[in-house]
Every structure is written in structure tokens, then in C-alpha cells.
Amino acid sequence: MRKILVIGAGKSTSYLLDYLLGKAESEKLEITIGDINPDAISPVIANHEYCNVIGLDIFDDAERKKVIENSDIVISMLPARFHIKVAKDCVTLKKHLVTASYVSPELLALDKKVKEAGLVFMNEIGLDPGVDHMSAMQVIDRIRDNGGKIILFESFCGGLVAPEHDNNLWNYKFTWNPRNVVLAGQGGTAKFIQEGTYKYIPYHRLFRRTEFFEIEGYGRFEGYANRDSLNYREAYKLQDALTIYRGTMRRVGFSKAWNMFIQLGATDDTYTIENSENMSYREFINLFLPYSPTDSVELKLRHYLKIDQDDIRWDKLLELNIFDQTKQIGIPNATPAQALQKILEDSWTLKAEEKDMIVMYHKFGYELNGEKKQIDSKLVVTGENQTFTAMAKTVGLPVAMAALKILNGEINTPGVQIPISKEVYEPILKELESYGVNFKEYELPYLGYNPNSVVN
């Protein structure tokens, strides 16, 4: 039996584990799942004949090294900051590694040793990053193979709620780590290129500069810029492209409403709040408003944010129950961002029967035989329920497929890498199609940068 170790069994692993266990008999696989909370793993998974569930504290060096040594390949589904512990063990013990996370500088520093050991360390093989890399490179390589030159590349992705369960005014529910949603865009200025000109958007303006686009059958969406759209310019070989823009998708109106929390200061994660554990939602909002012996919290907030009572943004705030005097934050020494996350989780958590939706959109502008052309590539994936989500499918399946193909020697180029080579993306994208992850392509007249982009 060939042994696969999966470290971490969070929300994104439902399809991953189903895939591997479904292949276990035919591929002679033994799956070990190591998690800090093994009792939370579904009995259907834990009791599978080819599965072994263990409690694993990744800070226990001896135990971590022991289970890694007893495996043939490791899949780390831990938070990104913990991958380096696993990666160093994998180098020492000569084990392949797969993660869905961005390549950190610490991980990249292991590249020489990984290559010398003949190991594959495949990263960014989830959704975004992951499916976005593979689907983009498939089109880019095809255009180049036909003699074309890329002059524009835009890419957007969003985890949203499926239309049939889109039942709140924000048109949004959490489909992945809520903390990452609350902190989106922080830590630096967004940077991209439009028509040959570098553009920068500071955090306090990020959610007021959006692009709009249509997805056939699903309506209108908006996108705001990722922190650094130029991260992959070299990897994608887009040094000559005049426009490079990567962003996150939401339903129209979300960004303008979210900007209220940014202007209020409620997304700050740099300091903690006194007595946050016993603080009500109403008291939390009042922290950021001027003192008044007469004005209500509601009145002060409307005045501070310049919101009219008939503004839809006001209704969105009311829907979140942020003025509730009875509900408490319940988190000791919470940062504003942590407190806001607690409030949002009350309203934005998917219910057991509710479905999420993944939407991805690429735009490719290119020159061929002196003529400018454009290809739009679009993906929509809908989840099944709260456990088998579209997010879990599009993150977990590519991870599982990559791990098995590395184990089988189908992906064998050594080094710390991301899935941008044909060796990786061609077989995985083809297999993903059988699971309903299908891109639709449209050939259009070249439009250049998005004419519907707005600045408010």
C-alpha cells in the first residue's frame, strides 16, 4: 500500500478525502488524516477501511516527523504559516509535498534542496491560487503556440452564495475562511498595470474602485483589485502585456457597503479592545463614534458615514443586527476585525442545506497576424450543501489529483513550484471536467481594459 498523509481536515477537505478514498482500492492507497481535533472528522471518513485518523499537534516535532516519515507523500491543508514546518521535514525525510497555499519566501528558499532530493513540492494547486493558474496558462500557452502575443490579462475569482440561497441584502455568505474575508486587501497597496501605466490603490480606496462584468445566466458582478496583480507577471511570461489585473468578485453593491466598515475602522487587526468579551454588538459599533449625551448610536453612525435613512446600505447594516444590545462579542482581547467577524458569522454562515457558488472570469487580449483579438473564459461551479461546497470541490479536488499524479510519476519535475506547466495543468483540468469544473470560452472583438470600470 502507498501511504498518503493529509495534515488538517478543515472545510476544504470534503471532496479531497472522498476522491482519495474512492481511489484507495484501485490505486492501493492508505490514507492517514492527522488533525488537532480528530473527533470532528465524519464517521463515514474515519471508519473507511482504507483510512486511519490520528490526533496530530503539528507543534509536536517528534510526532510530526514520525507520521511524515511513515508516508510516501504529504498533503498539508494547514493554515499557510504552518506549511514550512511540514516542508522542512519533507526535505529531510525525502517526501513529496502538496499544498493549496501561496508559496512563501521561506518555502521558496528550500527549492535547491528539494530539487537535489528529486522531490516535487506542488503549491498553489487549489482554486485561487490553483485553478486560476491552470486555466489561464492553458489559454495563454495555446495563444502563444498559435503565434499570438498576449497584450492583456485580467482574472477575477469569487466564492459566493448560490442564487437559490442568495437571501440577504449583501448577496454574500462565507464560503471559506471568514477571517480572510474580513482582512481582504490589507497589508499593502493594490498594484496593477492598465494600458501600460502602473496603477496603485491604497486600502482605504480599494473597495471604491471596481470593475463590472456579466456572467451569462448569473447576472452582473463586480471586482476589486488584489493586493499585487504583478506577482505572476514573470511566471506567466507576461512582461510585454500592457494590462495585468487580478481581482476578487462579489455581487454588485457589496464593495460599496463593505467600505463602510473600513471607514469606520472595524476591519483593523492591529490592536485589541478592552473588555471585548462582555461587549455587546451595539457597544462595539459605538467604540468608533463620537460621544454624544443625546444622539443614538444609529444617528451617530448615519452622520459619521453620511448615509441617508433610505440608502440600501443602511438596510444592509440593520440586517446584520449590529445595533443589538443583547448579543455579545464573547472573545477576550479581540481586535476590531475579530469582533466584526463574530458579528458577520451570525448572518453569513451557510446553513446545512444551503449551497455556495464559485465564479471565475479570465479575459485575454492578444495580437495575431497584426490583428487584436480577445478571449473571455468563464467558470461557474455550484456546491451541494454546507459540507460539499463548490469551494471544497475546487480547492480539494486539484490538490488530491496532483498528489495522486505525483505519486504515480505522472508529475515528476522536481522543485518548489506552482501548476503552470502543461505537465501539470493538462491532465488535472481534463479530469476536473468530469467533476463539473468546466470553463466556457467566448471569442470577442478586442475591448482593451474594461470600459465599465468606475472610480467613486
Backbone torsions as a table, in degrees:
resi	resn	phi	psi	omega
1	MET	NA	140.5	176.7
2	ARG	-96.7	136.2	-168.0
3	LYS	-107.0	123.4	175.9
4	ILE	-110.7	126.4	176.6
5	LEU	-103.5	122.8	175.0
6	VAL	-108.0	116.2	-179.9
7	ILE	-102.1	116.1	-177.2
8	GLY	97.2	126.2	-176.8
9	ALA	-128.9	53.5	-177.7
10	GLY	-81.5	-159.9	-172.2
11	LYS	-62.9	-25.5	-175.1
12	SER	-88.2	6.8	-171.9
13	THR	-105.2	1.4	-175.5
14	SER	-61.0	-51.6	179.5
15	TYR	-71.0	-36.5	179.5
16	LEU	-56.8	-50.1	-178.3
17	LEU	-69.3	-39.9	177.2
18	ASP	-60.0	-42.4	-179.1
19	TYR	-62.3	-51.3	-176.8
20	LEU	-65.0	-42.2	180.0
21	LEU	-68.9	-31.6	176.9
22	GLY	-68.1	-25.0	178.9
23	LYS	-96.8	-4.9	-169.4
24	ALA	-57.7	-46.4	-176.1
25	GLU	-69.2	-49.2	-176.2
26	SER	-69.2	-32.2	-177.8
27	GLU	-98.2	1.5	-179.8
28	LYS	56.0	60.7	-177.9
29	LEU	-112.4	142.5	170.5
30	GLU	-120.6	118.9	-175.0
31	ILE	-101.2	123.0	172.3
32	THR	-109.1	127.4	178.0
33	ILE	-108.5	118.5	177.3
34	GLY	-108.4	121.4	-176.4
35	ASP	-144.7	150.1	179.5
36	ILE	-66.4	-23.4	-178.9
37	ASN	-128.9	73.0	-174.3
38	PRO	-63.7	-25.2	-178.9
39	ASP	-68.2	-17.8	-178.7
40	ALA	-81.7	-9.3	-178.5
41	ILE	-77.3	134.9	-176.8
42	SER	-52.9	134.8	177.2
43	PRO	-57.2	-31.4	178.4
44	VAL	-59.9	-39.2	177.9
45	ILE	-77.3	-51.3	-173.5
46	ALA	-60.8	-32.4	-176.4
47	ASN	-93.5	4.5	178.6
48	HIS	-64.5	140.9	-174.0
49	GLU	-64.8	-22.2	-179.7
50	TYR	-104.9	16.9	-176.4
51	CYS	-121.3	143.1	176.7
52	ASN	-132.9	119.6	-178.9
53	VAL	-103.7	130.0	179.0
54	ILE	-131.5	152.1	170.5
55	GLY	-77.9	130.7	-177.7
56	LEU	-141.1	119.4	172.4
57	ASP	-98.4	112.8	-173.6
58	ILE	-69.3	-10.6	175.3
59	PHE	-85.7	-6.2	173.6
60	ASP	-85.8	94.8	-171.8
61	ASP	-57.7	-44.4	-176.2
62	ALA	-64.7	-45.7	-178.4
63	GLU	-68.3	-40.3	-179.6
64	ARG	-61.9	-47.0	-179.7
65	LYS	-64.9	-35.5	-179.1
66	LYS	-63.1	-46.8	-177.4
67	VAL	-72.8	-32.1	177.4
68	ILE	-68.2	-41.6	179.6
69	GLU	-61.6	-28.5	-176.9
70	ASN	-89.8	15.4	-178.7
71	SER	-122.9	166.4	175.4
72	ASP	-100.1	-29.4	178.0
73	ILE	-150.6	146.7	-177.2
74	VAL	-116.9	132.4	171.1
75	ILE	-110.2	116.5	179.2
76	SER	-101.7	114.5	175.5
77	MET	-108.9	25.9	177.5
78	LEU	-75.0	165.4	168.5
79	PRO	-55.1	145.6	-169.8
80	ALA	-53.7	-36.2	-175.0
81	ARG	-67.1	-14.8	-178.3
82	PHE	-97.5	-6.5	-177.6
83	HIS	-60.1	-34.4	-173.6
84	ILE	-61.7	-34.0	176.9
85	LYS	-61.3	-46.5	179.7
86	VAL	-66.8	-42.0	-176.3
87	ALA	-62.5	-42.4	-179.9
88	LYS	-63.8	-39.2	176.1
89	ASP	-64.1	-40.3	-178.9
90	CYS	-64.0	-35.8	176.3
91	VAL	-65.0	-49.5	-177.9
92	THR	-61.4	-41.7	-174.0
93	LEU	-95.6	1.9	176.2
94	LYS	58.9	58.7	177.4
95	LYS	-122.5	140.4	173.8
96	HIS	-66.8	155.6	-177.8
97	LEU	-138.3	139.3	175.7
98	VAL	-130.3	132.4	174.1
99	THR	-137.8	162.2	176.5
100	ALA	-100.4	3.3	-171.4
101	SER	-94.8	163.3	175.3
102	TYR	-61.2	148.3	176.9
103	VAL	-74.4	118.5	178.3
104	SER	-83.8	159.3	175.9
105	PRO	-56.9	-37.3	179.8
106	GLU	-64.5	-39.6	179.2
107	LEU	-70.2	-42.0	179.9
108	LEU	-62.1	-30.9	179.7
109	ALA	-64.9	-16.5	179.2
110	LEU	-86.6	-2.9	-171.0
111	ASP	-54.2	-45.9	-177.6
112	LYS	-60.5	-45.9	-179.9
113	LYS	-66.3	-36.8	179.7
114	VAL	-64.1	-43.7	178.9
115	LYS	-65.9	-42.7	179.6
116	GLU	-60.6	-32.7	-179.7
117	ALA	-85.6	-3.3	-179.8
118	GLY	68.8	30.3	-176.0
119	LEU	-100.0	152.0	172.4
120	VAL	-105.2	118.3	172.9
121	PHE	-110.6	93.0	-177.2
122	MET	-92.2	122.3	-179.3
123	ASN	-122.7	170.5	176.2
124	GLU	54.2	44.7	-176.2
125	ILE	-116.8	33.2	175.5
126	GLY	-100.8	-122.7	179.2
127	LEU	-97.8	-69.7	-179.8
128	ASP	-138.9	89.9	16.8
129	PRO	-88.8	147.8	176.0
130	GLY	148.8	-90.1	178.4
131	VAL	-58.4	-33.9	177.6
132	ASP	-62.7	-45.3	177.2
133	HIS	-58.2	-51.4	-172.6
134	MET	-65.1	-46.3	-177.8
135	SER	-68.8	-35.5	177.9
136	ALA	-68.1	-46.3	-177.4
137	MET	-67.2	-30.6	177.7
138	GLN	-60.8	-44.0	179.3
139	VAL	-74.0	-43.1	-179.8
140	ILE	-59.8	-46.3	179.4
141	ASP	-63.8	-37.7	179.8
142	ARG	-65.0	-42.4	178.3
143	ILE	-62.5	-45.0	-179.4
144	ARG	-66.5	-40.5	179.7
145	ASP	-62.0	-25.8	178.9
146	ASN	-91.0	4.4	177.2
147	GLY	95.3	7.7	-178.9
148	GLY	-85.2	162.8	179.3
149	LYS	-124.5	125.0	-179.4
150	ILE	-74.8	126.9	176.7
151	ILE	-117.7	-13.5	179.9
152	LEU	-148.4	136.5	173.9
153	PHE	-143.2	119.5	173.3
154	GLU	-124.1	141.8	-177.9
155	SER	-146.5	129.9	-179.7
156	PHE	-133.1	146.1	177.2
157	CYS	-146.3	144.8	178.1
158	GLY	-148.7	141.1	170.5
159	GLY	-99.0	115.9	-172.8
160	LEU	-130.0	-176.6	176.4
161	VAL	-96.1	143.0	-179.5
162	ALA	-64.5	149.1	-176.1
163	PRO	-53.3	-37.9	-177.4
164	GLU	-70.4	-14.2	177.3
165	HIS	-121.7	20.2	177.6
166	ASP	-84.5	80.8	-168.6
167	ASN	-120.9	23.2	171.3
168	ASN	-128.6	164.8	-173.4
169	LEU	-68.7	-20.3	179.4
170	TRP	-82.8	-12.4	-175.7
171	ASN	53.7	41.6	-174.7
172	TYR	-153.8	143.6	168.8
173	LYS	-144.9	156.5	-178.3
174	PHE	-68.9	126.7	176.1
175	THR	-119.8	-2.2	175.4
176	TRP	-149.2	-163.6	-174.4
177	ASN	-54.7	111.2	-177.8
178	PRO	-58.9	-33.4	-179.4
179	ARG	-60.4	-41.2	179.9
180	ASN	-65.1	-30.1	177.8
181	VAL	-68.9	-46.1	-178.3
182	VAL	-64.4	-35.2	-176.3
183	LEU	-93.6	4.7	-176.1
184	ALA	-53.5	132.7	175.3
185	GLY	87.2	-7.4	-178.5
186	GLN	-83.5	164.1	174.1
187	GLY	92.1	7.4	178.4
188	GLY	163.8	170.2	179.4
189	THR	-89.1	135.1	177.2
190	ALA	-66.2	137.6	-176.0
191	LYS	-134.3	134.6	178.1
192	PHE	-158.3	178.8	177.8
193	ILE	-124.1	132.9	173.0
194	GLN	-128.1	121.7	179.0
195	GLU	50.3	43.5	175.3
196	GLY	82.8	1.5	-178.3
197	THR	-113.1	130.4	175.8
198	TYR	-69.1	137.9	178.6
199	LYS	-127.2	144.4	-179.2
200	TYR	-133.8	136.5	178.6
201	ILE	-128.1	114.8	176.8
202	PRO	-69.8	158.6	-174.3
203	TYR	-54.9	-40.6	-174.5
204	HIS	-70.2	-8.8	176.9
205	ARG	-115.4	-4.3	-170.5
206	LEU	-57.2	-43.5	-174.5
207	PHE	-87.2	8.9	174.1
208	ARG	-112.2	6.8	174.4
209	ARG	-125.4	104.3	-172.1
210	THR	-131.6	157.0	172.4
211	GLU	-111.0	149.0	-179.8
212	PHE	-116.6	145.0	176.5
213	PHE	-156.5	160.7	-178.3
214	GLU	-104.9	141.3	169.5
215	ILE	-116.3	116.9	-173.7
216	GLU	-53.6	126.1	179.2
217	GLY	87.6	-8.9	-176.3
218	TYR	-128.2	-2.0	173.3
219	GLY	89.1	-154.6	-169.5
220	ARG	-101.3	142.1	179.3
221	PHE	-132.3	164.7	173.5
222	GLU	-125.4	158.6	178.6
223	GLY	-136.5	139.7	173.5
224	TYR	-115.6	155.4	-170.7
225	ALA	-71.0	140.5	169.2
226	ASN	-71.2	166.9	-173.6
227	ARG	-60.4	-45.5	179.8
228	ASP	-138.5	100.4	-179.5
229	SER	-73.0	-11.7	-174.2
230	LEU	-95.7	3.5	-179.9
231	ASN	-54.7	-36.4	-172.8
232	TYR	-106.7	14.5	-180.0
233	ARG	-59.5	-44.2	-179.4
234	GLU	-73.4	-44.0	-178.4
235	ALA	-61.0	-40.4	179.5
236	TYR	-83.6	-6.0	-175.9
237	LYS	58.5	52.6	-178.4
238	LEU	-110.4	29.6	-176.1
239	GLN	-59.6	-26.5	-177.5
240	ASP	-96.8	-1.2	-179.4
241	ALA	-69.4	138.7	-179.0
242	LEU	-84.3	-24.4	179.6
243	THR	-132.7	125.5	173.4
244	ILE	-136.2	116.8	-174.0
245	TYR	-145.7	120.3	176.2
246	ARG	-118.6	138.2	-176.4
247	GLY	-152.1	-180.0	-179.0
248	THR	-111.9	138.7	-176.5
249	MET	-98.7	140.9	171.4
250	ARG	-141.8	168.6	171.8
251	ARG	-70.8	151.2	-177.8
252	VAL	-59.5	130.9	179.6
253	GLY	104.6	-19.3	-178.9
254	PHE	-63.7	-48.2	-173.1
255	SER	-62.9	-42.8	179.5
256	LYS	-62.7	-38.8	178.7
257	ALA	-71.7	-42.3	179.9
258	TRP	-61.2	-32.4	-180.0
259	ASN	-58.4	-24.2	177.3
260	MET	-60.5	-42.5	-179.6
261	PHE	-67.6	-34.7	178.0
262	ILE	-66.2	-47.0	-179.6
263	GLN	-65.3	-30.3	178.1
264	LEU	-72.1	-29.8	-175.8
265	GLY	99.3	8.3	-173.2
266	ALA	-78.9	-7.2	178.6
267	THR	-99.7	4.7	-177.9
268	ASP	-68.3	134.5	-179.4
269	ASP	-121.4	21.2	-172.6
270	THR	-101.8	-5.3	178.8
271	TYR	-148.4	163.4	-179.9
272	THR	-107.7	159.3	-174.3
273	ILE	-104.8	134.6	176.6
274	GLU	-65.3	134.9	174.4
275	ASN	56.9	33.3	-177.5
276	SER	-65.3	-29.2	-176.3
277	GLU	-60.3	-38.0	-176.9
278	ASN	-101.6	9.9	-176.0
279	MET	-84.0	136.2	176.8
280	SER	-79.9	163.2	177.4
281	TYR	-58.0	-42.1	-179.2
282	ARG	-62.2	-42.6	179.4
283	GLU	-66.2	-35.2	177.7
284	PHE	-61.9	-47.9	179.5
285	ILE	-62.5	-37.3	-177.6
286	ASN	-67.9	-20.0	178.9
287	LEU	-56.1	-33.9	-171.2
288	PHE	-95.6	3.7	-174.7
289	LEU	-111.9	153.2	179.7
290	PRO	-63.4	153.0	176.1
291	TYR	-72.7	139.8	172.7
292	SER	-147.7	130.6	178.9
293	PRO	-74.4	-11.2	-174.8
294	THR	-123.5	-36.6	-173.9
295	ASP	-76.8	141.8	177.9
296	SER	-74.7	165.0	176.0
297	VAL	-60.5	-41.5	179.9
298	GLU	-58.8	-47.5	-178.1
299	LEU	-65.2	-41.8	179.3
300	LYS	-63.6	-40.2	-178.9
301	LEU	-67.8	-41.7	178.4
302	ARG	-62.1	-40.3	-180.0
303	HIS	-68.6	-43.9	-177.2
304	TYR	-63.0	-41.9	-177.6
305	LEU	-95.0	0.4	179.3
306	LYS	56.5	53.1	-179.0
307	ILE	-111.2	124.8	173.6
308	ASP	-74.8	155.7	-177.1
309	GLN	-66.6	-23.2	179.5
310	ASP	-96.9	10.7	176.8
311	ASP	-77.4	132.9	-179.6
312	ILE	-59.3	-26.4	178.4
313	ARG	-64.2	-31.9	177.9
314	TRP	-67.0	-41.8	176.9
315	ASP	-62.4	-35.3	178.3
316	LYS	-65.4	-39.6	177.5
317	LEU	-66.3	-43.5	179.4
318	LEU	-61.5	-36.8	-178.6
319	GLU	-61.9	-27.6	-178.2
320	LEU	-83.8	-1.5	179.5
321	ASN	58.3	35.4	-176.6
322	ILE	-71.8	-11.8	179.3
323	PHE	-100.3	10.9	-178.9
324	ASP	-67.0	127.7	-178.3
325	GLN	-88.6	-14.4	-174.2
326	THR	-97.0	-31.2	-179.6
327	LYS	-78.5	137.4	-176.9
328	GLN	-112.1	151.9	177.9
329	ILE	-62.8	-44.7	172.8
330	GLY	70.8	16.6	179.9
331	ILE	-121.9	117.9	178.3
332	PRO	-65.2	138.0	175.5
333	ASN	51.0	44.7	-179.1
334	ALA	-75.0	145.1	167.6
335	THR	-78.8	162.9	175.1
336	PRO	-54.7	-41.2	-179.7
337	ALA	-62.0	-40.1	178.9
338	GLN	-67.1	-39.5	178.6
339	ALA	-66.5	-43.0	177.8
340	LEU	-62.3	-41.7	178.2
341	GLN	-57.8	-42.6	178.9
342	LYS	-60.1	-43.4	179.6
343	ILE	-63.8	-44.7	-177.0
344	LEU	-67.6	-34.9	-178.9
345	GLU	-63.1	-25.9	175.8
346	ASP	-60.2	-37.3	-173.3
347	SER	-103.2	-26.4	-169.2
348	TRP	-109.0	12.4	177.9
349	THR	-85.4	130.7	177.8
350	LEU	-62.7	135.7	173.3
351	LYS	-80.3	165.6	-171.6
352	ALA	-52.3	-39.9	-174.5
353	GLU	-94.8	-2.1	-174.7
354	GLU	-82.5	152.6	-176.0
355	LYS	-114.4	146.0	173.9
356	ASP	-102.4	-179.2	-178.0
357	MET	-150.2	135.5	173.1
358	ILE	-104.8	132.8	175.7
359	VAL	-126.7	131.4	176.7
360	MET	-133.3	141.8	-177.9
361	TYR	-142.0	123.0	173.8
362	HIS	-113.8	142.6	171.1
363	LYS	-124.8	127.1	180.0
364	PHE	-118.8	120.7	171.6
365	GLY	-106.3	135.7	-177.2
366	TYR	-150.9	160.8	176.4
367	GLU	-109.7	134.2	178.2
368	LEU	-143.0	119.8	-179.8
369	ASN	55.5	40.6	176.5
370	GLY	79.4	2.0	-178.8
371	GLU	-114.5	137.7	177.8
372	LYS	-87.2	134.0	-178.4
373	LYS	-133.4	168.9	179.9
374	GLN	-143.9	139.1	172.1
375	ILE	-123.0	127.6	170.2
376	ASP	-103.9	134.2	179.0
377	SER	-125.1	126.5	-172.2
378	LYS	-132.2	142.9	-179.4
379	LEU	-132.7	134.0	171.1
380	VAL	-132.6	126.6	177.0
381	VAL	-128.6	130.2	179.6
382	THR	-109.3	137.6	179.9
383	GLY	-77.1	175.3	179.6
384	GLU	-97.8	-40.0	-179.1
385	ASN	-167.4	-167.6	-176.1
386	GLN	-63.3	-28.4	-178.8
387	THR	-91.9	-51.7	-179.7
388	PHE	-92.9	77.8	-175.3
389	THR	-88.9	162.6	173.6
390	ALA	-63.6	-34.3	177.5
391	MET	-63.8	-46.1	179.2
392	ALA	-63.5	-37.4	179.9
393	LYS	-65.0	-50.2	-173.3
394	THR	-78.1	-17.9	172.7
395	VAL	-89.3	-49.9	-171.0
396	GLY	-74.2	-40.1	-176.8
397	LEU	-64.0	-46.8	177.9
398	PRO	-60.8	-36.7	177.4
399	VAL	-60.9	-49.4	-178.4
400	ALA	-64.0	-43.4	-179.7
401	MET	-63.0	-43.0	179.1
402	ALA	-62.5	-43.2	-179.1
403	ALA	-60.0	-44.9	-178.5
404	LEU	-68.2	-38.8	-179.8
405	LYS	-69.6	-32.5	174.0
406	ILE	-67.5	-43.9	179.8
407	LEU	-61.3	-35.5	-178.8
408	ASN	-86.9	0.6	178.4
409	GLY	78.8	8.1	178.9
410	GLU	-76.5	-30.1	170.6
411	ILE	-113.1	113.4	-171.5
412	ASN	-137.0	3.9	176.8
413	THR	-70.7	119.0	-174.7
414	PRO	-75.2	160.2	174.7
415	GLY	124.4	168.2	172.8
416	VAL	-81.0	118.8	-168.9
417	GLN	-148.2	171.1	173.1
418	ILE	-123.3	161.9	-169.8
419	PRO	-83.1	69.4	-177.6
420	ILE	-115.7	3.6	178.6
421	SER	-98.4	153.7	179.7
422	LYS	-60.7	-32.8	178.3
423	GLU	-55.0	-33.2	-177.0
424	VAL	-95.1	-52.9	-169.1
425	TYR	-74.4	-32.6	-176.7
426	GLU	-62.3	-52.9	-179.0
427	PRO	-68.9	-33.4	-177.7
428	ILE	-72.9	-44.4	177.8
429	LEU	-62.4	-38.5	178.6
430	LYS	-63.5	-42.8	179.7
431	GLU	-69.8	-35.9	179.0
432	LEU	-61.2	-31.7	179.4
433	GLU	-58.5	-34.3	179.9
434	SER	-70.8	-11.2	176.8
435	TYR	-105.9	13.9	176.6
436	GLY	84.5	13.8	177.1
437	VAL	-98.5	88.1	-172.1
438	ASN	-124.0	127.1	174.9
439	PHE	-88.5	142.8	173.4
440	LYS	-109.9	130.3	-178.5
441	GLU	-108.1	145.1	-179.4
442	TYR	-133.2	127.3	175.1
443	GLU	-92.0	128.0	-173.8
444	LEU	-133.0	163.6	169.3
445	PRO	-63.9	146.6	-178.2
446	TYR	-67.4	125.1	-178.1
447	LEU	-107.1	-11.0	-176.1
448	GLY	73.0	-151.9	179.8
449	TYR	-67.7	159.4	-171.4
450	ASN	-62.2	116.9	-178.8
451	PRO	-72.5	-13.1	179.7
452	ASN	-92.0	5.0	179.2
453	SER	-62.4	139.3	-179.4
454	VAL	-129.7	150.8	172.6
455	VAL	-123.4	123.3	-179.6
456	ASN	-118.3	NA	NA
